[in-house]
Amino acid sequence: MSSSLSNEVSIEPHSRSAEPDMLVGILDSMTVQEKIGQMSQIFSHSEHITEHLAYSIRQGRVGSILNEVRLHTVNELQRLAVEESRLGIPLLIGRDVIHGFNTIFPIPLGQAASWCVETVKQCAHISALEAASVGVNWTFAPMIDISRDPRWGRIAESLGEDPYLCSVLGVAMLQGFQGDELHKNGSIAACAKHFAGYGAGESGRDYSTTNIPENELRNVYLPPFKAAADAGVATFMAAFSDLNGVPASGNKWLMTDILREEWDYKGFVVSDWESVIQLTTHGFSKDNKDAAYEAANAGIDMEMVSSAYFEHLPDLVAEGRIDMRQINNAVKKILHLKWQLGLFDSPYTDASLLPKPLNSQNLQAAKDAAIKSCVLLKNDKNILPLSAGSLHSVAIIGPLADDPYEQLGTWIFDGDPQHSQTCLTAITQELSGKANIHHVKAMQTSRSHDQADFKQAVKSASTADVAILILGEESILSGEAHCRAEIDLPGCQEQLINAIAETGTPIVLVIMAGRPLTIETVLPKVDAVLFAWHPGTMGGPAIADLLFGKACPSGKLPVTFPRKVGQVPIYYAQKHSGKPATEQAFIHMDNIPVHSPQTSLGMAATHLDTHFSPLFPFGFGLSYTQFSYQNLELSHKTLKLGETLVVRVLLTNVGDTDGEEIAQLYIRDLVGSVTRPVKELKDFKRVKLTAGKNEWVTFELSTDKLAFYDRNMQLKTETGQFHLWLGACSQTGLKDEFEIIDD
């Protein structure tokens, strides 16, 4: 059977969308200070509610609390707001619930590798239920920044490099958090972040400046945010970075002209952590008062953590620099969300009304998500799956084989490693009574350069039937502000692989990481590579099931893997230059004859010291079975604007194992009013097929899906010739062509 993963997402308006008279009455009754209080989010970092915080809440100076997750404290904070403040306005309780709360799921980049809407939505839904059980009602996810630079630490939080995939999965995630109705028990408000262009920082460094031409911004970086806005995401978050010289938290063009006026977005916008006062650090504002003016004027409705609004907005209003209508509009949106969440009716949390965190169903969902997220990159001689019954001795080697914390990944404030199940534990259970297991950590951390324990690792591997190496990055090496200039396996891991390879024992390499890594030099030394990202709480059992054939790999890369870091940024949807790279034009520097004339090598967009292709392309992923694509059919060779092209292909599981394939549909617009990518993903389907079975897989491609922003920044579908591919990844597939003509 197949399940469509089209981005034609159904959008159900909230039944509580109409603004009640109650909110109008509250707004009319508020003082300026109380209104600005609603626009202020306070960081709770004390073991107890301080007198200052309690006083501020009673005075109506707080609209939201950040990072309080003790249920009794959250309920007491709500009591202070509802019962002891003049107007009784409840609080938004914000928390970064990025890829789980207590149950930790694969990092978002790993979830994106599942290419599964249902999986991503379920992970968010369970995360919301667990977070809601302690009173959290607002999360700062999904992060839908297009990420094409693996040096950037926050690529781990992203959904990859492609606007279409990011849009579809971003909507799935926000719908999982928010549910059908925000006021229902267990639903929490989502936040689309970071608006906009944050993932394109210079040199892959966090917070760095971003320079993105408007055409590229609209065609690549904004579509996921537009999809989130259309799907009813409750809030937006401004980026830390500046965009083309204007920091996002002071960027009226982004926050007002595009988001509110062009897209008609009705929710509210929150700054990032202290990003309002950071306008002065950027050199965009002369002081915090000026920063408050710029942010409020741009359309930032709530300030996170810093206090420029509280300290300076009253004076700015009195001076006439900020119109009171701007303040009223911001407060109205904040109050409206609190009403949508049902907080005016039920401000307190009763955990008994929600499932207990870390229950068996949640853990099973985490395991299933980890299985779908793992990507098989290499499997020479079908060494995988391993046959447990034929193994006598197994060496399990590496610093991440039995580290319950590191497998959780970045940004897991409420995940407890004591609940993690590691690879060593799961493999030991799988082989209990069947084979001897020898575990050698070999390195104290993934960053270690000490090779003192290599001798023991080599000894264990030399007597084993197979060596399973669990390597990669610790969680601290990815995430916010954790960027890397080199993205090789850190420490002396490559030397460890080389040492084990010299034993001649077959090597299965499992990599846990928060980003693509440059592993070209280690690939020849190992027999199989399973890229597991940071797989979360149930990573161990998921990996064990894949290694021993209880599950079949089906993950596909949501981001391109470079051969060398010097290729970055490298992504599949590149544009042709006037001298595109070709095999005929490529020559490696080691093969250049001495004293060659300067022009003798030809002229093409290549590097001299590495091939122009990626190590692994976007959409790539192996399986334990094989799939055949045949009989590509198009309903039309010519279609008019407004019509729909029906595309279908016969997909057959030609292997001996049941499996799932992700069929991917790409197009190329051959001639445009602006240059177009060499390929663009337009749809995909996850198809489950038993061995030997086939199925016709059908896609519907409307001409509207082929629209893009032209040189005049108008969204339109242009007539002309198109190429179409349908296959297993961005570099393979059956090919056909069609033409769009005027209606």
N, C-alpha and C positions, 0 to 999 in steps of 0.2 A: 504494500500500500504506500501511497505517497501523501505528503502533507504540504500544501502550498505555503510558501514563506514570502508571499508577495508583500510589497509595501503599501498595498491598498488596504490600510488599517482601518477597521471600523472605529468610528469615534462616537461615543455615546455622551451626550451632554449630561452634566450632573443635574439631578432632579432638584437640587438645592441651589441652582445657579441664580435664580431671581433674588434680587436684593430686598430683604425685608425692611419694613418701616422701622423696626427696632434699631437697625444699624444707622439709619439716618438720624434717629433721635439721639443715639450715643454720640455720633460725630458732632451734631449741633451743640451738645452739652459739654464738649471737651474744651479745656483751656489749650492755649498754644503749647504749654509745657507738656500736657498730657498727650497731645498729638505727637509731639516729637518723641515722647517716651515710647510710643508704639513703633516708632521708626528706629529704635535702638535695641540691639541685641547685646546681652551681657554674658561674658564668659564666667561660668561657675567653676571655681578651682579650689574651693575650700571644703574640708571634711564636713563642715556645718554651715548652715545659713548664717552669714554674718549679719550683724545689726545694720550695717550700711546697705546690704542688699535687701534685707527685709524692709527697711525704711524706704528705699527707692521703689520697691514694688508697691508699697502702701500709697506712695505719692503718685503712682501712675507713671513712673519714669522708665519702665521696662516693658518692652513688647515681646521680647523673646529671650530665652535662656539657652546658652550653648553648653553642651557637654555635661549635663547632669543626667545620670542614668541610675541613680538609687531611687527606687520606687517611692519609698516613704518621704524622701526629700522632694521629689517631683510633686507628689500630692500636696505636701506642705507649701511649696512654692505656689501651686495653683490656688490653695486655700487663701494664702495671703493676697493674691491678686483678685480673687473672686469675692472673698468675704470681708477683706479689710481695706480695699482700695475704694475710692469714691464711686467709681463707675462699674467696678466688678468685671473688668475685661480679662478673660483668661489669657494664658501665655502660650506661645509657640515654644516647644522644647525641641531644639535642633541637635542633630548628631550626625557625624559622618558614618552612614551605614552603606558602605561601598560595595562589598561582596560578601555580606553576611553580618550577623550580629553576634550571637553566641556560636551558632553553627556557621562555619566559614566555608564558603563556596570557592571555586577557582577564581583567581583574579579576573577582572572584567575582560582583559585581553585573552585569557584562556577561555572564558565563556564565549567570546566572539568566535573562537576556533571551533565551537560546536556548530556554528551556522544554524542554530536551532532556536526559533522564536519561543517555542514552548518551554525549553530549558531555561532560557534567560528570564522569561516572565516568572517561572516558578521559583527560581532562586531569589528574585526580588520580592515575591509574595511572601515566602517564608521569612526572609529577612525583615520584612515589615511586621509580620506577626510577632516575631521575637522582640523587635525593638519596641513595638507598641505595648508589650507586656510590662515594660518598666516606665511607660509614660512618654516615650519619644513619639512625636507626631509630625516630625519634619526631617527628612534626610537630604543630604547634599549630593545627590546622584540622580540620574546618570551623568557621567562625564562623557560628553560626546564630541570632544575635540578630535578632529582628524589628526592622526599621528603618523608621520612618515619619517621620523628620525629616531632610531632605536637608542641613541645616546641619551635621549630625554628620559629621565626617571619615571615620569608620569605616563609614559606609554603603557605601563602596567595597568593603569586605571582606565585606559581607553578601550574602544571597540575596534581599533585598527585604522587602516589607511584609506578605506574606501567610503565615499559619501553615501552610497546606497546601502551597503551592509550596516554602516553605523546608524543610519536613519531607521532602518527596520528594527535592529536590535535595541537601539535607544528607546524607541517607542514601546517595544515589548517590556523593557526594564521599568520604564515609568508607569506603565499600566500594571505591572506586578506590584509596585509599591502602592499605587493609589487605589487599585481595585476598581470595582464597578461604581462605587459611591464613596466619596471621601469620608462621609460621616459614619460609615459602617465600622464596627469594631475590628481593629487590625489593619485598617488602611492608614497610610501616612502620606503626607504631601511630598512630592518629588521636586527636584531642582535640576534644571538643565544647565550644565556648566561646561566650560568657562567661556562666556560670551565676550569676545569671539577671537579666534585665531591663536589661542594660547599654545596650541601644540606645534606651532611653527617658529618657535623662538630660535634666535641665532645660535649656531654651534650646538644645538641640542641642550642648551643650558636653561634650567628653569628660571622663570620670571624675565627672561631676556626679551629684548625688543622684537617685534614682529613687523615685517614689511611685506604686505600682501597686496598686489594690485586688486582693485575692486572687482574686476572680471573674475579673477581666480577666487577671490573671497566668496563671491556669490555662487560660483559653479562648484566649488570644492568644500569650503569650510562652513558655509551657512546652511546648506540643505539639512543636516541633522537637526539643527536648532529650529528650522522652519517646520520640520516634521514633528518635533516635540511640541511646539506651540500649537500646531493644528490638532494634535492629539490631546490637548488639554493639560499639559504639565502645569503644576500649581505655581511654580516659581522659576525664575532664572537667576543665575549668579554671574556677576561681571568677572572678567579675567583679571589677573594681576598685571598682565603685560600691557605695554602700549601698542597700539595698532596704527602703523603709519604716522607715528609721532604724537598720537593722542591716547593717553592711558584709558583703558576700558572704563574705569570707574568715573571718568570725566568725559566720556565720549557720547555726546548727545546724538550724533549721527547714528550710532549703533542702538542706544537704549531707547531713543524716542523716534527718530525718523524711520528706522527700519522696523524695530520690534513693535512699537505701539502703533505708529501711523501706517506703515506699509503692510505689516502682518496683522494688525488689529489685535495684538495680544492683550488680554485682560488681567493676567496675573501680576504679581509684583516681582521686583528685582532686588536682590540683596547683594551687597558688596562681598568681596572675599575678605579674609582675615586682615583687618587694618588697612585694606587697600584704599580707603578714603584718605587717611592721613599720609599714605605713601605717595599720594599725588605731589606732596612737597618734596619727597625724596627723588621722584622722577624729574623734578625741576619744572613741573607743570603748574604748581601753585606756590605762592610765596610763603604761606603759613597755613595752619590748620583751619582757620576761618575761611580763607580763600578756597581751601580744599573742600570744605563743607558746601560752599557755594557751587563749585564746579560739579560736585557729585549730585547734589540735589537738583541742580539745573539740568544735568544730563539725563536724570531719570532714575537714580538709585533711590529706591524707596526705603530700604533699611540698611543701616550701617552695622557691620559685623565687628564686635569687640571694642574698637576704638570709640572715642566719645566726641568727635568733632561736631556731629549733629546736635547732641545734647548741649554742648557748650556754646555753640555759635549760631545755630539756626534761629533761635529767638531774636537775636540782634539782626540777623540778615533779613528776617521778616519785617522787623520794626523799621529797618532802613529802606525797605522797599526793593531790595535786591532780589529777594525770593518772594514770589507771589503766594499769598495764602492759599490760592487754589491749587498750587503744586503740592503743598503740604496736605491739603484735604484729599486730593486724589491718591496720594501715597497711602494715607491712613485708611481711606475707604477700601483700598485693595487688601491691606493687611487684615482689617476687620472682616472683610468678606471671606478670606481664607479661613479665619478662625471659625466663622459661622459654618462654612462648608464642611469643616472637620467635625462639626457638632460640639465644639468646645463650650459654647454658651449654654447648651443643654446638659452636657456631661463633661465637665472639666477634669474629673478625677478618673484614675485608672484602677480597675479591678482586675488584677492578673488572673484571677480564677476564671474569668470569662474567655480567656485565650489559651491556646495550647501551650504546654510547657516547652521552653526552648530545649534544643538538643534531644528531642524525642526521636523515636526510631524512624518515623516517617521523614523527619527532617534530615537525619543522617543518611538515609537511603537516597533521598533526593540529592544530597551533596555528593554521594558516591556516583550516582548516575551522571551528574553534571561533570564530574572529573573524568569519567570514562569518555564522555562525548567530547571533552575539551582536548584530550591528549592527541597529538599528531605524530603519526609514524613517518619518520623522514627517511629511514634506510632500513632494509631488511634483506641483506644478501643471503642467497641460498635458502631463503625462507627459514632462517634460524628461529624466528618467532612465528607462532607461539611455541614456547618451550613445553616439552612433554614431561610433566612431573613424575610420571612412572618410570621414565628411562634415565633419570638423573640420580647419581649416587653422591655427588659432592658439588656444592654450589658456594662460590665465594661472593660475598656481598661487600662491596668496597666503596668507601667514599664518605665525606663529612655530612652529607645530607641523607644518608640511608636511614638514620635513626634519630632525626632531630625533629621532634614534634612541633617546635616553634617555627622553624624556618620554612616548613612546607606551607604555612598559612599565608605567607606573602605580606605585601605592604598594607598599611592602613587598616589594621584589624584591632581597633581599640578594645573591643569587647569579646574577642576570641580568646579562649583559654587553651593553651597547648596540652593541658592534661587530658583533654578530650580527643586530641589528634591521634590517629592511627597511622603509624609510619610504615614505610616500605619493608623494613626489617621485620617488624611485627607481622605484617600481612603475609610476607613470603614465608616466614617461619611457620605460620599456621597452615599455609598451603602445602608445604613440604613435610609437615609433621609425620614422622614414621616412614618417610619415603627417601629422604636424602639428608646427608650431613650438611650443615650450614656453617661456614666460617666467615665471621664478620670482622672486618678490619676498617677502622675509621680512616686511617692513612694520613689524614690532615685534620688539624684541630678545627679549622674553619675553612670555608671555601676560598678564603683569601690567603691562607697560610703559604709560606715559602719553605717551611721546614720539611725536609724529605727523610727525616730520621725513621719514620714508620713505613717507608716504602718497602724495605726489605721484607717485613712481615706480610705486607700486601702481596708482593710478588710470590712469596712462598705459598700463601693461601691460593692464589690464582693458579700457580703451576700444577697443583694437584687436583684442581677442580675440573668438572665437566664444562662449566661455563662460569664466567666472571660477570656479575651484574654490577656495573659501576653507577652509583647514584651521585651525580655531580651537578654543578651549576652555580647559581648565585644565592647567597643568603638574602633574606628578605630586605635587609637594610641597604642593599646595593641598588634597589629600585624604589620608586615612589617619589613623593614631593621633595625637591631639592637634592635628590640622590641620582645625579647624572654621571655618566662615565664618558671619558674621552676615548677609551679603548673598550671594545665590547667582546673581547676574547673571554674564554673561560678564565676566571681570575686565579691568582696565586699560582701554584705549581701543578694545577690539574692536568695540563697538557703533558707535563713530564711524567705524571702518574700514569696517564693513559699509555704513553710510550713504553714505560717500564712494564706494564701489564701485557702490552702487545707482544713484547719480546718473549713471553712465555709460550706463545702459540695457542693459548687457550682462547676459545671464542669469547668475544666481548659483546655484551649488550649494554649500551650506554643509555641511561635515563637521565634527562636533564631537567632540573627544576630551575626556572628563571623568570624574571619579570619583564624580559624583553627578548627580541631576537639576538642571538649571539653569533659571532663570526667563528664558525667551527670547521671551515674548509680544510685546515691542516690536520684535524683529528679524524675526519671521516674515513680516510683510507686505513686507519688503525683499528677501527671497530667494525663489527659485523651488523649491528643494528643500532638505530637511534630512535628513542621515543621521547618526544619533547612534551613534558608534562606541565610547563609553566609553573606557577606556584598553585598546587591543586587543592589546597584547603584541608579541612578537618579529616576528610575521608580519602585523602590522596593515596595513602598506602594500599588499602584494599582495592581501589580503582586501578592502580598501576599493576598490582598483583593479578587481578582478573585479566588485564590485557596481556601481560607477559605469559600467562599460562593458558590463554585461549578461552577463558570463560566469557570474555567479551571480545568483540572485533573492533579494531580502531576505525574511527570514522571522521575524526577531526580534520579540518582543513585550515591552512594558514590564513589568518585575517590581515597579515602584514608580510611584506617581502623580507626575506633573509639575505643580507648582503654577503658577498665573499670577503670583502675587506671593509673596514670602517670608512676608508676613503671614497667608497661608492655612495655614501650617504649624502643627501637623501636619494634613495632608490625605491621606486614604486612602479607597479605595473601600468598605471594609467598615465604614463609619461606622454609627452608630445614629441613628434618628429622634429628634429632640427632640419636645417637646409642640407646638412651632411650627416644623415643618420648612420649609426653604427651598423655594420654588416660583417659577416664572417670573412668576406673577401677583403674588407678594409682593415681587419684586425691583425696585428702582429705583436707578439710579446717582445718586450725590450731585450730579453735574453737571446732572441733570435735575429736581432738586427745586425746585419753585417757591419764590420768596422769601417769607418769613414763613409758611411752611407750619405748621399746627398740629402739635404733637409727635406726636399719634397718627394723623396723616393718611396715613402711609406704610405702615400695616399693621404687623403684628408677626410677624417670622420670623427664623430663625437665618441671617442674611446679614451681609456687610460692605457698607458704603455705597459704597466706592471700588473694588470689583472684583466680578465675577460669582462666584457661589458654586460654580460648577463648576470642575474642574481644567483646566489647559491641555491636557494629554493624560492620559487615564484609564489606570488599571491594565489591562494586557492588550492595549493598543493597539499596532498596528504595521501599516504598509502593505506592499503587495507590488507587483511589476510586473504581476501578473495580478489577477483579481477572483474571489472565491469566493461562491457562492450557497448559503444554507441554506434547505432546503425540507422539508416533510412531517415535522415533529417528531412523534414517536410515543412514548407512554408505555404500558408494559405494563399498568399499573394506574392507576386514578383513586383507588382506596382500597387501602391495604395495611396489614397488621397488623405490630405490633412483631416484629422478627426476620426479616421478609421483605425481598426485594430488588426494587427497581424497575429495570426495564430501559428505558433511554432510547435512542432512535436518531433520527438525522437524515440526510437525503440532502444530501451536500456535493458541489457541482459546481464545477469550475474553468471559469468562463464566459469567461475571457480567452484571449489568444493565446499565453501564455507558460506553460511548465511551472513549477510552484511548490509550495510547502509551506504549509499552513495549520495553525494551532494552534487547534483547536476547544475551547472552554472551557465547562464546565458549572457554573452557579451556582444556588444556592437561597436562599430566604428563609423562615425560620420566622416566620409572621405573628404568633403570640402565644406568649409563653413566660413561665415563672415568673421569669425575669430578661429585661430587654430584649435583643433580638437584632439583629445587623447587618442592614442593608437588603439586603445580598447577601454570599454566602460562596462562594468557589471550592471545589468538591468533586471535580473531576476535569478532566483535559484530555488531548488526544491531538494529536500532531503527525502530519499526514496529507500524503503526497506525491501530487500529482495532475498528470498531464500535461494540456495544454490540451484543453478540451472533454470531459474525462472526469469521471465522478462515482463516488461510493462511499458506501455506507451506513456511518455511523460510530456505533458502539454503546458505550454506557456502562452499567455495572451499579452501582446506588446502593443499598447496603444501609441499612436504618434505623439500624444502628450508626454509620454515617458521619455521621449527623445528631445524634449525642449531643453534649451540652455540659454544663458544670458549672452546676448550678442555684444557687439562693440559699443552699442548705445545703452547697454545695461537693461535691455528689454528681454523678458523671458519669452522665447518663441521656439517653435519647431520649424526648421528650415527644410525646404525641399532639396532633393538630391539623392545621390547614391550612398548606400550603406552596406557594410559588411556585417555578417552575423556569425558568431561561433557558439556552439553548444558542446560542452565537454566537462572534463574532470578538474580543470584548473585554468588559470589565465593564459597559459602557454600552449594548451592543447585544445582539440575539439574539432568537430565537423564544421565545415564552413559553407556558407551560402551568401547570397546578396539580394538586396531588394532596393526599390526606389520609391521615394515619396514625391508626389506631384501635387500641384495646386488643386484645390477642390473646385 
